[in-house]
Amino acid sequence: MVAPEPDVVAAEPAPPNVERGTRLANALFGFGKQQASFAARMSKAGIDRSAIVLLKSLLHLGPSRSRALAEAVHSDPSTVSRQVAALVKDGLVERRADPEDGRASLLAVTDRGVRLLEEQRARFALSIARMVAHWDPDDLDRFVELFERFLADHQTYLPTLITECAAPVRSEGET
């Protein structure tokens, strides 16, 4: 099956596809609730989800300005700035002089930050592998393939999704 081009505006979906969208939205909502619970428990154990997201994003971006990191994680620059300050204090991120502009600094993940990410990734991968150990390997491979495809489409479509879903809700009678 070939995915449609992301720049092509899709026609209004047929009712069966709206139902599929509803089922997927409900599944994502349930997954989101589970992830929030997981994040809360991890936070109590001293592992902050937002710190992990920032570290992973910064590692992927390479040394970057705070504003670029905020854009990459779709967050407010002032929020990211506060979070980065804690990461710097904990020795997970360092500030470096920007070679292109001496007045600015670049953020970079430290060796300690990289080790933390590697340890977290290994523990998470092992735990997830245990969770799906009873799955048929072909089913699991297909699920991972489709989920990766979904995430790629989601990333591409995210600005539109935000625009469509963040529209203010209007009261009856408003135009």
C-alpha positions in Angstrom: 0.0 0.0 0.0 1.3 3.4 -0.9 0.7 6.4 1.4 -0.6 9.5 -0.2 1.7 12.5 -0.6 1.6 14.5 2.7 1.2 17.8 0.8 -1.9 16.7 -1.0 -5.1 17.9 0.8 -7.3 14.8 1.4 -10.9 14.8 0.6 -13.4 14.5 3.4 -13.0 10.9 4.7 -15.8 8.4 4.1 -17.8 7.3 7.1 -16.0 4.0 7.6 -12.7 5.9 7.7 -14.1 8.4 10.2 -15.0 5.4 12.4 -11.5 4.1 12.0 -10.2 7.6 12.9 -12.4 7.5 16.0 -11.1 4.1 17.0 -7.5 5.2 16.5 -8.1 8.5 18.4 -9.6 6.5 21.3 -6.7 4.1 21.3 -4.2 7.1 21.2 -6.1 8.7 24.1 -5.9 5.5 26.1 -2.2 5.2 25.3 -1.7 8.8 26.3 -3.3 8.2 29.6 -1.1 5.2 30.2 1.9 7.2 29.2 0.9 10.0 31.6 0.7 7.5 34.4 4.1 6.0 33.4 5.6 9.5 33.3 4.2 10.3 36.8 5.6 7.1 38.3 9.0 7.7 36.6 9.1 11.3 37.8 8.5 10.0 41.4 11.5 7.7 40.8 13.6 10.8 39.7 13.3 10.3 36.0 11.6 13.3 34.4 10.0 12.7 31.0 10.5 16.2 29.8 14.2 15.9 30.6 14.4 12.7 28.5 12.5 14.3 25.6 14.8 17.4 25.6 18.0 15.2 25.9 16.8 12.9 23.0 15.9 15.9 20.9 19.2 17.7 21.6 21.2 14.6 20.9 19.3 14.2 17.6 19.8 17.9 16.6 23.4 18.2 17.8 24.6 21.4 19.5 21.8 23.9 19.1 20.4 27.1 20.4 17.6 27.0 23.0 15.1 28.4 20.6 15.8 25.6 18.0 15.4 23.0 20.8 12.1 24.6 21.8 10.9 24.4 18.2 12.0 20.8 17.9 9.9 19.8 20.9 7.0 22.1 20.0 7.3 24.0 23.3 7.6 27.5 24.6 11.2 28.9 24.6 10.8 30.1 28.2 9.7 26.7 29.4 12.5 25.0 27.6 15.0 27.5 29.0 13.9 26.6 32.6 14.1 22.9 31.8 17.5 23.3 30.2 18.8 25.2 33.3 18.0 22.1 35.4 19.7 19.8 32.9 22.8 22.0 32.9 22.8 22.0 36.8 22.6 18.2 36.7 25.5 17.9 34.3 23.4 16.4 31.5 23.7 19.4 29.2 26.4 22.0 28.7 26.5 25.4 27.2 29.1 26.1 24.6 30.1 29.3 22.8 28.4 29.6 19.4 31.3 29.8 16.9 29.1 31.9 14.6 28.0 34.4 17.3 30.1 34.8 20.4 27.1 36.4 22.2 25.0 33.3 21.9 25.5 29.8 23.3 24.8 26.3 22.0 23.4 23.5 24.1 25.0 20.1 23.9 24.4 16.8 25.6 27.3 15.8 27.9 28.8 12.3 28.1 26.8 11.9 31.3 23.6 12.8 29.5 24.4 10.4 26.7 25.0 7.6 29.2 21.7 8.4 30.9 19.8 8.2 27.6 21.5 4.9 26.7 20.7 3.3 30.0 17.1 4.5 29.8 16.7 3.3 26.3 18.1 -0.1 27.1 15.9 -0.6 30.2 12.8 0.6 28.3 13.5 -1.6 25.2 14.0 -4.7 27.5 10.8 -4.0 29.3 8.8 -3.5 26.1 10.3 -6.7 24.7 9.1 -8.6 27.8 5.7 -7.0 27.4 5.2 -8.3 23.8 7.2 -11.6 24.2 3.9 -13.6 23.7 3.2 -11.9 20.4 3.8 -13.8 17.2 7.1 -12.4 15.7 5.5 -11.7 12.3 2.7 -9.8 14.0 5.2 -7.8 16.1 7.3 -7.0 13.0 4.2 -5.8 11.1 3.0 -3.7 14.1 6.4 -2.0 14.5 6.5 -1.3 10.7 3.0 0.2 10.8 3.6 2.1 14.0 6.8 3.6 12.6 4.9 4.6 9.5 2.1 6.1 11.6 4.7 8.1 13.6 6.3 9.5 10.4 3.0 10.5 9.0 2.0 12.0 12.4 5.2 14.1 12.5 4.6 15.4 9.0 0.9 16.1 9.7 1.5 17.6 13.2 1.2 21.3 12.3 -2.1 20.6 10.5 -3.3 18.4 13.4 -2.5 21.2 15.8 -4.3 23.8 13.6 -7.4 21.6 13.2 -7.6 20.5 16.8 -6.6 23.6 18.6 -9.3 25.8 17.0 -11.4 27.5 19.7 -14.6 25.8 20.5 -17.5 28.0 19.7 -20.7 28.3 21.7 -24.1 27.8 20.0 -25.1 31.0 18.3 -21.5 32.2 17.7 -20.3 32.7 14.2 
